[in-house]
Amino acid sequence: MKVTLLGSFPTCMPLYESLLSHKQLHSMCFEESTVHILGQEHHEFIQVQELPIFTINRENIATKFKQWLKDQNTDLVIVCGCSLKIPEALLSIPTYGFLNIHFGKLPENRGPDPLFWSIKEGKKQTAITIHKMDAHWDTGKILIEQAVSIIPGETLGMANSKMSYMLTDLIQKAIELTTDTSNFKPQNTTEVAYYKRPNEKDTTISWETQTADEIENLINACNPKYGGATTYYKESPIKILEASPVDSQPIFGKTAGEIVHAHPQEGLYVYCKYGKILRINIVSSGAGILSGTKFVHLGIQQGHCFTNNIAYKQRSVVS
């Protein structure tokens, strides 16, 4: 079978290597906005294979890409990480259409970044779903759904890498099944949910309303794609990339976000809702990516507070 891979790196690299080793990869397509992520090493490796390559964008996807796709005479297009909507008129050009790889359960985890929301919401399980693409986002018939556990403390980057390597075997199974239309099952009509792309508010810690567990989940969901979860210290933004819960009795009488311990050897500890404590392990700031202990050296003091900066913004508007 002649396969065209439309993907973003590094997520689709194991998939690329699998298709290549099985002599199924016929051509490659990249989204223009993600080409810089490919890296020189990967780009040179692909060029050595002498595969036809096309770079799509919003302007050429319905015209030049359509013609290029017809010229390839491909049997199947596999999509792994594309933010552009494929025009419906293109979906029937390959013999077996387009298969999309979605790192989330369908239909309850539709949207452009399902892993972020699964980890942020503290889900213990997600799925790799391979489905046929149709005219709408993430609504096509399902070919394969492979359950994937989310382990405690797992970041978005860890989960994404783990699931990417699982594609090696799953995609071969999908190619075998795709020739028989009876293998595709309609999505159920219950538990349908579409999650938008996370915005600044979604990736910012709200110490007053979120529990310690919710804050840790958010931090993990933001690492590394969003550079960490955002908070503010003395009205300057910082990103927290890793935190861990402290096993201790709840303490009370503090303000959510308050730094209850800051020591250059022992680290940085923050008070959370309901008296729970989080240890801040890794921070990204103007000074670089630092451990919590190194961050303390910048002058972080006990009794100071991390905030979500809303109060500061409100004061700025009033003044």
C-alpha positions as CSV (number, residue, x, y, z in Angstrom):
1,M,0.0,0.0,0.0
2,K,1.2,3.5,-0.9
3,V,0.9,5.8,2.1
4,T,1.3,9.5,2.4
5,L,2.2,10.7,5.9
6,L,1.0,14.2,6.9
7,G,2.7,14.8,10.2
8,S,4.5,17.0,12.7
9,F,7.8,16.1,14.2
10,P,8.9,14.7,16.6
11,T,5.5,13.1,17.3
12,C,5.3,11.2,14.0
13,M,9.0,10.2,13.9
14,P,8.4,6.6,15.1
15,L,5.5,6.4,12.7
16,Y,7.7,7.6,9.8
17,E,10.3,5.0,10.6
18,S,7.8,2.2,10.8
19,L,6.2,3.1,7.5
20,L,9.6,3.4,5.9
21,S,10.8,0.1,7.2
22,H,7.7,-1.7,5.8
23,K,8.2,0.0,2.4
24,Q,4.8,1.7,2.7
25,L,5.8,5.3,2.8
26,H,5.3,6.9,-0.6
27,S,5.4,10.6,0.2
28,M,5.5,13.2,3.0
29,C,3.6,16.3,3.8
30,F,4.3,18.9,6.5
31,E,2.4,21.8,7.8
32,E,4.3,25.0,7.1
33,S,4.0,26.4,10.6
34,T,5.7,23.3,12.1
35,V,8.5,22.8,9.6
36,H,11.0,24.6,12.0
37,I,10.3,21.8,14.6
38,L,11.6,19.2,12.2
39,G,15.2,20.0,12.8
40,Q,18.1,19.8,10.3
41,E,19.0,16.2,11.2
42,H,15.5,14.8,10.5
43,H,15.1,17.0,7.4
44,E,18.4,15.7,5.9
45,F,17.4,12.1,6.7
46,I,14.1,12.5,4.9
47,Q,15.8,14.0,1.9
48,V,18.1,11.0,1.6
49,Q,15.1,8.8,1.1
50,E,14.2,10.9,-2.0
51,L,10.5,10.9,-1.1
52,P,8.1,13.4,-2.7
53,I,7.6,16.2,-0.1
54,F,4.9,18.9,0.1
55,T,4.5,21.8,2.5
56,I,0.9,22.8,3.1
57,N,-0.5,26.1,4.5
58,R,-4.0,27.7,4.6
59,E,-3.5,29.2,1.1
60,N,-2.5,26.1,-0.9
61,I,-4.3,23.3,0.9
62,A,-7.4,23.4,-1.3
63,T,-5.5,24.0,-4.6
64,K,-1.9,23.1,-5.0
65,F,-2.0,20.4,-2.3
66,K,-5.1,18.9,-4.0
67,Q,-3.3,18.6,-7.3
68,W,-0.2,17.2,-5.6
69,L,-2.2,14.6,-3.8
70,K,-3.8,13.5,-7.1
71,D,-0.4,13.3,-8.7
72,Q,0.9,11.0,-6.0
73,N,-1.9,8.4,-6.7
74,T,-1.6,7.4,-3.1
75,D,-3.8,4.7,-1.4
76,L,-4.0,6.2,2.0
77,V,-3.1,9.4,3.9
78,I,-2.2,9.1,7.6
79,V,-2.5,12.3,9.6
80,C,-0.5,12.7,12.8
81,G,-0.5,16.3,14.1
82,C,-2.1,18.8,11.7
83,S,-4.0,21.9,12.8
84,L,-5.3,22.7,9.3
85,K,-8.8,21.4,8.3
86,I,-8.6,19.1,5.3
87,P,-11.2,20.2,2.8
88,E,-13.9,17.6,2.3
89,A,-13.3,17.5,-1.4
90,L,-9.8,16.1,-0.8
91,L,-10.8,13.3,1.6
92,S,-11.9,10.9,-1.2
93,I,-8.9,11.4,-3.4
94,P,-6.8,8.5,-1.8
95,T,-8.3,5.1,-2.4
96,Y,-8.9,4.5,1.3
97,G,-9.3,8.1,2.4
98,F,-7.6,9.9,5.3
99,L,-6.9,8.3,8.7
100,N,-6.3,10.6,11.7
101,I,-4.4,9.7,14.8
102,H,-6.0,11.4,17.8
103,F,-4.3,11.2,21.3
104,G,-7.6,11.1,23.2
105,K,-10.8,9.2,23.5
106,L,-13.6,10.0,21.1
107,P,-16.2,11.4,21.2
108,E,-15.6,12.7,24.8
109,N,-12.1,14.2,24.1
110,R,-12.4,16.0,20.8
111,G,-10.3,19.0,20.0
112,P,-6.8,20.1,19.0
113,D,-5.0,19.2,22.3
114,P,-6.7,16.3,24.0
115,L,-3.7,15.3,26.1
116,F,-3.5,18.7,27.8
117,W,-7.0,18.4,29.0
118,S,-6.8,14.8,30.0
119,I,-3.8,15.5,32.2
120,K,-5.1,18.8,33.5
121,E,-8.4,17.1,34.6
122,G,-6.5,14.3,36.4
123,K,-7.7,11.5,34.1
124,K,-6.1,8.2,34.8
125,Q,-6.6,6.9,31.3
126,T,-6.8,8.2,27.8
127,A,-6.6,6.5,24.4
128,I,-5.0,6.5,21.0
129,T,-7.9,6.7,18.6
130,I,-7.4,6.1,14.8
131,H,-10.4,7.3,12.9
132,K,-11.5,8.1,9.4
133,M,-11.5,11.8,8.6
134,D,-14.8,13.4,7.5
135,A,-16.1,16.9,7.0
136,H,-16.0,17.8,10.7
137,W,-13.4,17.9,13.5
138,D,-12.8,14.4,15.1
139,T,-16.2,13.0,14.2
140,G,-15.3,10.3,11.8
141,K,-15.8,6.5,12.2
142,I,-13.4,4.8,14.6
143,L,-11.0,2.1,13.3
144,I,-8.9,1.5,16.4
145,E,-9.1,2.7,20.0
146,Q,-6.2,1.7,22.2
147,A,-6.5,2.5,25.9
148,V,-3.4,4.2,27.5
149,S,-2.9,4.7,31.2
150,I,-1.7,8.1,32.5
151,I,0.6,7.5,35.4
152,P,0.8,9.8,38.4
153,G,3.1,12.7,37.8
154,E,3.3,12.1,34.0
155,T,3.8,15.3,32.0
156,L,2.2,16.0,28.6
157,G,5.6,15.5,27.0
158,M,6.1,12.1,28.6
159,A,2.6,10.9,27.6
160,N,3.0,12.2,24.1
161,S,6.3,10.4,23.6
162,K,5.0,7.2,25.1
163,M,2.0,7.2,22.8
164,S,4.1,8.1,19.7
165,Y,6.1,4.9,20.2
166,M,3.0,2.9,20.5
167,L,2.0,3.9,17.0
168,T,4.7,1.6,15.5
169,D,2.5,-1.4,15.9
170,L,-0.9,0.3,15.9
171,I,-0.5,1.8,12.5
172,Q,0.3,-1.5,10.9
173,K,-2.8,-2.9,12.4
174,A,-4.8,0.1,11.1
175,I,-3.4,-0.4,7.5
176,E,-4.5,-4.0,7.5
177,L,-8.0,-3.1,8.7
178,T,-8.6,0.0,6.6
179,T,-9.4,-1.9,3.4
180,D,-12.6,-3.3,4.9
181,T,-15.2,-0.6,5.6
182,S,-17.0,-2.9,8.1
183,N,-14.1,-2.4,10.5
184,F,-15.1,1.3,11.0
185,K,-17.6,2.0,13.8
186,P,-19.6,5.2,14.2
187,Q,-18.8,7.2,17.3
188,N,-21.5,7.1,20.0
189,T,-23.7,10.1,20.4
190,T,-23.4,10.3,24.2
191,E,-20.6,11.9,26.2
192,V,-19.7,14.2,23.3
193,A,-17.3,17.0,24.3
194,Y,-15.1,19.4,22.3
195,Y,-12.1,21.0,24.1
196,K,-10.7,24.2,22.6
197,R,-7.0,25.0,22.4
198,P,-5.8,26.1,25.8
199,N,-5.5,29.9,26.2
200,E,-3.5,32.0,28.7
201,K,-6.2,31.6,31.4
202,D,-6.2,27.8,31.0
203,T,-2.5,27.6,31.6
204,T,-2.3,30.0,34.5
205,I,-2.4,28.8,38.1
206,S,-5.3,30.1,40.2
207,W,-4.0,29.5,43.8
208,E,-7.3,30.7,45.3
209,T,-9.6,28.3,43.5
210,Q,-7.4,25.2,42.6
211,T,-6.4,22.5,45.0
212,A,-2.8,21.2,45.2
213,D,-3.7,18.2,43.1
214,E,-5.3,20.4,40.4
215,I,-2.2,22.7,40.4
216,E,0.1,19.8,40.0
217,N,-2.0,18.4,37.2
218,L,-2.0,21.7,35.4
219,I,1.8,22.0,35.8
220,N,2.2,18.5,34.2
221,A,-0.2,19.4,31.4
222,C,1.8,22.5,30.5
223,N,5.2,20.7,30.4
224,P,6.8,21.2,27.9
225,K,4.4,22.4,25.2
226,Y,3.3,25.5,27.1
227,G,6.6,26.1,28.8
228,G,5.1,25.3,32.3
229,A,2.1,26.6,34.2
230,T,2.1,30.4,34.6
231,T,2.2,32.2,38.0
232,Y,3.4,35.6,39.1
233,Y,6.0,36.6,41.7
234,K,6.0,40.3,42.5
235,E,3.9,40.9,39.4
236,S,6.5,39.2,37.1
237,P,5.5,36.0,35.3
238,I,7.3,32.8,35.9
239,K,6.6,29.2,34.7
240,I,6.5,26.2,36.9
241,L,7.5,23.0,35.1
242,E,7.5,20.6,38.0
243,A,6.1,20.4,41.5
244,S,5.4,17.5,43.9
245,P,3.0,17.2,46.8
246,V,4.4,17.3,50.4
247,D,3.2,14.5,52.6
248,S,2.4,16.3,55.7
249,Q,-0.5,17.3,58.0
250,P,-2.6,20.2,56.6
251,I,-1.7,23.6,58.0
252,F,-4.1,26.5,58.2
253,G,-4.1,30.3,58.6
254,K,-2.1,31.0,55.4
255,T,-3.0,32.5,52.1
256,A,-3.3,30.3,49.0
257,G,-0.1,30.8,47.0
258,E,1.9,31.9,50.0
259,I,5.5,30.8,50.3
260,V,5.7,29.0,53.6
261,H,9.4,27.9,53.3
262,A,12.2,29.1,51.1
263,H,15.7,27.7,51.8
264,P,18.7,27.5,49.4
265,Q,19.3,23.8,50.4
266,E,15.8,22.6,51.3
267,G,13.9,24.3,48.4
268,L,10.7,26.2,47.9
269,Y,7.3,25.2,49.5
270,V,3.9,26.9,48.7
271,Y,0.7,26.8,50.6
272,C,-2.4,25.6,48.7
273,K,-6.1,25.4,49.2
274,Y,-7.3,23.2,52.1
275,G,-3.9,23.5,53.8
276,K,-1.9,21.2,51.4
277,I,1.7,22.1,50.5
278,L,3.4,21.8,47.1
279,R,7.2,21.7,46.7
280,I,8.3,23.7,43.6
281,N,11.0,21.6,41.9
282,I,11.7,23.3,38.5
283,V,11.0,26.9,37.5
284,S,11.5,28.8,34.2
285,S,12.1,32.6,34.6
286,G,14.1,35.4,33.2
287,A,17.1,33.9,35.0
288,G,16.7,30.6,33.1
289,I,15.4,27.1,33.9
290,L,16.2,26.6,37.6
291,S,15.7,24.1,40.4
292,G,13.5,25.3,43.2
293,T,16.6,25.6,45.4
294,K,18.4,27.8,42.9
295,F,15.3,29.9,42.4
296,V,15.4,30.7,46.2
297,H,18.8,32.2,45.6
298,L,17.2,35.0,43.6
299,G,15.7,36.4,46.8
300,I,12.5,34.5,47.1
301,Q,11.3,35.0,50.7
302,Q,9.0,33.2,53.1
303,G,5.7,35.1,53.5
304,H,5.6,36.4,49.9
305,C,2.9,35.1,47.6
306,F,2.6,33.7,44.1
307,T,-0.5,35.2,42.4
308,N,-2.5,34.8,39.2
309,N,-1.9,38.5,38.6
310,I,-5.6,39.3,38.1
311,A,-5.7,41.7,41.0
312,Y,-2.7,43.5,39.6
313,K,-4.3,43.8,36.1
314,Q,-7.5,45.1,37.7
315,R,-5.5,47.8,39.6
316,S,-3.7,48.8,36.4
317,V,-7.1,49.3,34.6
318,V,-8.5,51.4,37.5
319,S,-5.4,53.6,37.7
